[in-house]
């Protein structure tokens, strides 16, 4: 909500509240942001000086305070304090942070169907509490709805009236905002909860299109359209258009009740929200571009594969464990004639000579190479074979040379 600096003529203290900023001004007075000694922030409304002496405006102000006291629930701002006998009557309600629906649409554009349905469901549920208190708001419109972090709140009950009362303050003069008034308000008939349902339908249409369903023009033109012409709902989402059109019926008896409206809008909000979720999560399809995984070799092929991996592995690298609990790449004790040692709960192949002395007839500490054959003996064996090969070659060469001499 936009805040403005205090003007020179604005009071600095009202009752026990210190005023900080202007929140707005209306036909009855000015609304300020204030706080009490505990730091609680309030929206404090003060009647204009030129209207403070008018008994009609004092009566209307008293009705607003009375209506705010009777309404229970989280749909409206809670009444904190009031003084109807002051030179300039005032009352303070809990401050509701957040922009009005009018400002939100004006700045960011129309809402989507899921948002409209969610806001409408909360407002219609709030109107149930308002009507149960015997109050009709009579001026529900986008600027009287605040979008707080905890949900929308209805404010400004300045022209609220008891159920069944006339809408006329003076003969032939309708109270409210053109474009959001119900036909019975224009005609001067008694107001009922259906009057607020009509205004809510026009408000939801504005949220969807950023415009009144009865267009623009002078007050007389707008009021004529409300009574005699059908609303223009171009741009309203298909999921909401039939319900909003029912709210804008000319006859109050043809409009849904606030309870019916709340339940229907909750269903639409849930369905639209689910549709948004499904749209964000693409359908998972099996990938066909992946090469098929080769099957793991078994039997003799698995043993050959393990031996090849062992031969390629650098010296000193621990052998990976196989599924059977024996290091992969070790020789089969049965096939290769190795010995089998008991006592560890499983058979373990002896794959190489032990290193270290024997103690008390028992083998000494085993090699730290993971049970594999150490690299040193392999090299010695290769050197021995090389020496034998060289000696045999020399002997063969000498034999051939001696045979040629004879």
Secondary structure as GFF3:
##gff-version 3
##sequence-region A 1 406
A	DSSP	beta_strand	13	14	.	.	.	ID=ss1
A	DSSP	beta_strand	17	25	.	.	.	ID=ss2
A	DSSP	beta_strand	29	35	.	.	.	ID=ss3
A	DSSP	beta_strand	41	47	.	.	.	ID=ss4
A	DSSP	alpha_helix	55	70	.	.	.	ID=ss5
A	DSSP	beta_strand	79	83	.	.	.	ID=ss6
A	DSSP	beta_strand	90	94	.	.	.	ID=ss7
A	DSSP	alpha_helix	101	108	.	.	.	ID=ss8
A	DSSP	alpha_helix	113	132	.	.	.	ID=ss9
A	DSSP	beta_strand	135	136	.	.	.	ID=ss10
A	DSSP	three_ten_helix	142	144	.	.	.	ID=ss11
A	DSSP	beta_strand	145	148	.	.	.	ID=ss12
A	DSSP	beta_strand	151	154	.	.	.	ID=ss13
A	DSSP	beta_strand	161	162	.	.	.	ID=ss14
A	DSSP	beta_strand	168	170	.	.	.	ID=ss15
A	DSSP	beta_strand	173	174	.	.	.	ID=ss16
A	DSSP	alpha_helix	183	187	.	.	.	ID=ss17
A	DSSP	alpha_helix	193	209	.	.	.	ID=ss18
A	DSSP	alpha_helix	219	228	.	.	.	ID=ss19
A	DSSP	alpha_helix	238	247	.	.	.	ID=ss20
A	DSSP	three_ten_helix	252	254	.	.	.	ID=ss21
A	DSSP	alpha_helix	258	280	.	.	.	ID=ss22
A	DSSP	alpha_helix	299	312	.	.	.	ID=ss23
A	DSSP	beta_strand	340	341	.	.	.	ID=ss24
A	DSSP	beta_strand	348	349	.	.	.	ID=ss25
A	DSSP	alpha_helix	375	405	.	.	.	ID=ss26
###
